[in-house]
């Protein structure tokens, strides 16, 4: 569902933009402009396997950032991970265990796109995003446990990435 993105867009429409603001719905944030100190809003993206550990921080000055992942809502049954995001092509839970973060001026678009690309998986999703100029960041844990970061050109140009 894309309720967070729609809610953020409605809040953005309702708020009179006389001062800078940031709204954090947990998994999705929106900002109106630069932060009160004039630099931008710092936002951390959690490690795909350790939700309490920031993997990457970015600076936002506009728009909405949505992250789709399984680390909070996936279940384990008989030693198997059962994802809470379904792949509409198969009707089965997704197999991807990383995260997908999407930036857009529109909260609903960021929300829907992060979920769709999560269902696609990192290879297909990254290619889809790159060829459509979508600002997306994929965090993938490799077989040896290293965290890989794959940012589309659009994401690299819209968001200041920091470690």
C-alpha positions in Angstrom: 0.0 0.0 0.0 1.1 3.5 -0.6 -0.6 5.3 2.3 2.4 7.0 3.6 3.3 8.7 0.3 -0.3 9.9 -0.2 -0.5 11.2 3.4 2.8 13.1 3.0 1.5 14.7 -0.3 -1.7 15.7 1.5 0.2 17.2 4.4 2.5 19.1 2.0 -0.6 20.6 0.3 -2.1 21.6 3.6 1.0 23.2 5.2 1.6 26.8 4.5 5.2 27.0 3.6 6.4 29.9 5.7 9.1 28.0 7.4 11.1 24.9 6.7 9.7 21.5 7.8 10.5 17.8 7.8 7.9 15.0 8.3 9.1 11.5 9.1 6.6 8.7 8.9 9.2 6.0 9.5 10.4 4.6 6.2 9.3 7.7 4.4 10.2 11.4 4.9 9.3 14.6 3.2 10.9 18.0 3.4 9.8 21.5 2.3 13.1 23.2 1.7 16.5 23.5 3.2 16.7 23.0 7.0 16.6 25.9 9.4 20.4 26.1 9.4 20.3 26.5 5.6 22.2 23.3 4.8 19.6 20.6 4.2 18.0 17.8 6.3 20.1 14.9 7.3 18.4 11.5 6.7 19.8 8.1 7.5 19.0 4.9 5.6 19.2 1.8 7.8 21.4 -1.2 7.1 19.2 -3.9 5.3 19.9 -6.5 8.1 20.4 -4.2 11.1 17.6 -1.7 11.3 19.2 0.2 14.2 22.4 0.8 12.3 22.6 3.6 9.8 24.2 2.4 6.5 24.2 5.7 4.6 23.2 9.3 5.3 22.0 11.7 2.8 21.1 15.4 2.8 17.7 16.4 1.5 16.5 19.9 0.5 13.2 19.0 -1.2 10.8 16.2 -2.0 10.2 12.8 -0.4 12.4 9.8 0.3 10.8 6.3 0.6 12.6 3.1 1.6 11.1 -0.4 1.0 12.7 -3.3 2.9 11.8 -6.5 4.6 13.8 -6.1 7.8 10.8 -5.0 9.9 7.8 -6.9 8.7 9.1 -10.1 7.1 8.4 -13.3 9.0 10.3 -16.5 9.5 8.6 -19.9 9.1 10.4 -23.2 9.3 13.7 -21.4 8.8 12.5 -19.7 5.7 12.1 -15.9 5.3 8.6 -15.0 4.1 8.6 -11.4 2.7 5.7 -9.1 3.3 6.0 -7.5 -0.1 4.5 -9.6 -2.9 5.8 -9.8 -6.4 2.7 -9.2 -8.6 4.2 -11.2 -11.4 4.2 -14.4 -9.3 1.9 -13.7 -6.4 4.7 -14.9 -4.2 6.6 -13.0 -1.5 9.7 -11.2 -2.8 13.1 -12.8 -2.3 15.2 -9.7 -2.2 16.7 -9.0 1.3 18.2 -5.6 0.7 16.5 -2.1 0.6 15.4 0.2 -2.1 15.2 3.9 -1.5 13.6 6.3 -4.0 13.6 10.1 -4.0 10.8 12.1 -5.8 9.2 15.5 -5.4 6.0 13.5 -5.1 5.5 11.3 -2.0 3.1 8.9 -3.6 5.5 8.3 -6.5 8.5 7.7 -4.2 6.4 5.2 -2.2 5.0 3.3 -5.1 8.3 3.2 -7.0 10.4 2.0 -4.0 7.9 -0.9 -3.5 7.8 -1.8 -7.2 11.6 -1.8 -7.6 11.9 -3.9 -4.4 9.7 -6.5 -6.0 11.8 -6.4 -9.1 14.9 -7.1 -7.2 18.3 -5.3 -7.4 19.3 -6.2 -11.0 16.1 -5.7 -12.8 15.0 -2.8 -10.5 18.3 -0.9 -11.0 18.2 -1.3 -14.7 14.5 -0.2 -14.8 15.2 2.9 -12.7 18.4 3.9 -14.6 16.7 3.7 -18.0 13.8 5.8 -16.7 15.8 8.4 -14.8 14.4 7.4 -11.4 16.3 8.5 -8.4 16.9 5.1 -6.7 19.4 3.6 -4.2 19.7 -0.1 -3.8 21.5 -1.5 -0.7 22.5 -5.1 -1.1 24.3 -7.4 1.3 26.8 -9.5 -0.7 27.5 -13.2 0.0 30.5 -12.2 2.1 28.5 -9.8 4.2 29.7 -6.6 2.6 27.2 -3.8 2.0 27.0 -2.8 -1.6 25.5 0.5 -2.6 24.1 1.0 -6.1 22.8 4.5 -6.8 21.3 5.5 -10.1 22.7 8.6 -11.8 19.5 10.5 -10.9 19.8 9.6 -7.2 23.5 10.7 -7.2 22.6 14.1 -8.6 19.5 14.7 -6.4 20.8 13.7 -3.0 24.2 14.4 -1.3 25.4 10.9 -0.2 27.5 10.6 2.9 28.8 7.4 4.6 
